[in-house]
């Protein structure tokens, strides 16, 4: 490990304290690969110099940038596809039958990164449920302010739209802007972006019908997972649906959630 152990341990403590993310002791390379560009951006000659700068001052904007950089912002449109099929073909029809088609639905994408997930859901609503799409709302939150700014801009590079986005949806819901593709207003209007740290006390959030919390819990320690899932149960409607990643379950809260089949996908509902 080229990064000295004390500096590596400092980053681990910083990230755990302010984002509850646990960095494996064997993954010092993640610190180097994710913080080195930030160090260069702030004029530091080395990562060690950047870390000394962080340690020399009280927690502030620079520390938040470092913590956000250590979060995993990997995402793409219609990631893994199966959850979106379950949402379109199983979950939304059940909810609309229970609510009535004039009520609309409230959907929350937690840890939305640069916005591909909420925009995927917005396009799905426009494609499959156009009559009620305008009554639906999608809240998209993330810890990283820079990622949220990119998401809110709705601008994506060619490489990004090539990842998971069908060509028909690209031409229907994006316009070409030089080297970028711009999300069209009718899709962007369905999504509201907001900064939220899942591991910190949550602000007031209106009850939601669907909560996408995919590939997030795996980065938290057990106590933080329990804390997050307790909050999830509070904001998710009694017949709402929780979507988790393939390696995640809500078992940290015992039997507080029950698995529900949605086609080929397993969602969870409060008991």
N, C-alpha and C positions, 0 to 999 in steps of 0.2 A: 504494500500500500504506500503510494508516494505521499499522500497527505498525512502529516503527523497525527498520531492518535489523539492528542489533546484537542486539536482543531476539529477532527472528525467527531469526537464526543461532544464538543460544543454545539456543532450543527445538529446532532441527534437530539440534544436537550432542547435546543431552540425550537426545532420543528415539533417535537412532542409537546412542549409546553404551550405552543400557540396554535397548533393544528391537530394535536392528539395523534399524529401520524408516527408510526413506529418504523424506524429505519433499521433494517437488519445489520448487525455488526459486520457482516461479511460484504456489505455493499457500499464500501467507501467510494467505489467508482461512480456511483450515482451522484454523490456530492460533487465530485470533480466535473462530471459531464454536464450537470445542470447549473452549477454555480460559476464555473469558469467563464461562460459568456457574460454573465451578470457582472463579474469582476472586471472584465475588459470594458464593458459598457460604462462602468463608473470610474474608469481611468486607473485601475489598479494594475500593477505590473505582474501580479501573481494572485492565485487564489488565496494563498496564505496572507498576503497583504490585505485582501478584501475581508478576510475573516478577522484579522486584527482590527480593522476599521469597525466592523460590527461590534466587537467586544469592547471597543473604547467608548461607545456611546450608549445612551438609554434606548430602549426599544422604541422603534418608530417606523417611518415609511420604508427605509432601507431594509430593515429586518423583515417587514411584511413582504417585500419583494423577494427576499431570499426564501422565506417560508413558502410562498406561492410557487417559486421555481422548483422547489423540492416536491411539490404535489404532482401526481401523475395526470397530465392533461391529454393523454392519448384518447382520441375519439375519432369517429367518422360517421357519415350519414348511414342511417338504418343499420347500425352496428349489430352484427350477429343475426339480423333479419327476423329470427323466430319471435322475439318479444313483440315486434311491431305487427307481425301477422296475428299473434294472440290478441293484441290490443284492438286491431281492426275487426277481426272476425269473431271474437268471443267476448271480450271485456266491454267494449263500447256498446254493442247490441244489448247486453244484459243491463248495463247502466241506463241506457235510454228507455228500455222497457220499464225499469223501475221508476225513473224520474219523469218520463214523458219527454217527447221530442221538442217541446218548447222551453225546456229548462236550461239546456246547455250543460257542459261538464267543466269541472275545475281540475286541471292537471298540473302536477309539480314535477319538474326535472331538477333534482338535487345534484350538485357537482356536475353542472352542465358543460364545463370547460368552455370551448370556443363556439358552442351553440349548435353543433350538428344534430344533437339528439332532439332538442325542442323544435327545431325547424323541421326535422323529419316527421315529428308528430303533427305539426301544423300542416304540412303537405298532405299527410295521411287524412287528416280531417277534411281538408279541401277536396281531396280526391273521392273519398268514400262517403262523407257525411256533409256534403256542401250545404244542405238546408239548415243544419244546426251549427255549422262551424262558426258562424259569426257570433253565436251565443256562448261559445266555449272560450276558456282562457287558459293560458299556459304560463305558469310562473317558472322561470329558469334562474337558479342560483348557483353561485360558486364562491370559493374562497379567494380566488385570484382576480384582482381588479383588472389586470392587463388582459386576461382571457375574456372577461366580461365585456370589456371595451371592444375587443375584436368581434365577439358574438353579436353585440348590439349593432355594430357597423353592417353586419350581414354581407361582408365581402370575403370571398374565398378564392384561393388560387386554383389553377387548373388541376394540380395534383390532388387538392383536397376534394374537389367535386368529382374527381375520378374514383374516389374511395367510397363505394357503396351507393352512390346516387345514380339511379337509372337515367339514361339519356333523355327519355320522354319527360321526366320530371324536371331535369335541368333546363330544357327548352321552355317548359311551361311556367316554371316558377322562379327563374333567374333571368337576368339580362346581362349581356356582356358589357363590362366597363374596363376597356384597355386590357390589362393582363389579368383582371379579376372577373369574377361572376358575382352579381349583386342580387340578393334575395328580393323578390318583388314585394311591394307594399302590402298586398292582400295576405301574404304569409307572415311578414314581420308584424303585422297588426295584431296577430293572435298571441304574441309572445312578449312578456315583460321580464326584463333582467334585473336582478338584485343581488348585491353581495351578501353572503351569509356563511358564517363559519359553523358547520354542523356540530363541532365539538364544543362550541361556546353556548351560553344561554340563547335560546331562540327568541326572535321578536314575535309579536302576535301574527299568526298566519291563519287565514280563514280555512275552514275545513275543506279538504280536497277529496275528489273521487278517485283519482289515480295518482300514485306516487312512484316515479322512477328513481330508484336509489341503487343503481347498478354499478358494481365494481368499486364500491366505496368502503364498505364495512371491513373488507379484507386488510385495509391499511391501519385499522384501529385496534387497540388493545381491548380485552374483553369488557372492562368497565366502561370504556367509551362506547362500545357497541351497545351495551345495555342502556346507557344514557340516551343515545340517538334513537334506539328503537322505542324507548318509552315515549319520547317526543313524537315519533312517527305515529304511534298508536293514538296519541292525543289529537293529532290533526287529521288523521285519516278517518273518513266517514265509516260508520259501522259496516256498511256493505261495500266499502271502497276496496281497491286492489293495490297491493304493494308489489312492485317489480324489483327483484334483486338480481345480482350477477350469478353466473352458473356455479361459482364456488361459495356462494353465500346462502345462509338461512337465518331466520330470526330466532334460533334456538336459545340465544342468550337471555331471552325473556320467557323461557319455559314454554308453556302452552298458550301464551297471550295471542299468538297468531296461528291460524290453521291454513295448511296448503290447499289450494284450489286449482283444479285442472282447467286450463284454458287452451283447448286444442292440444298441441304438443309442448306446451309451456306450463310451468308451475308458478302460479302467483300466490300471494298470501292475503288473507283477510283477518281483521280482528275477530277474536272469539267473543 
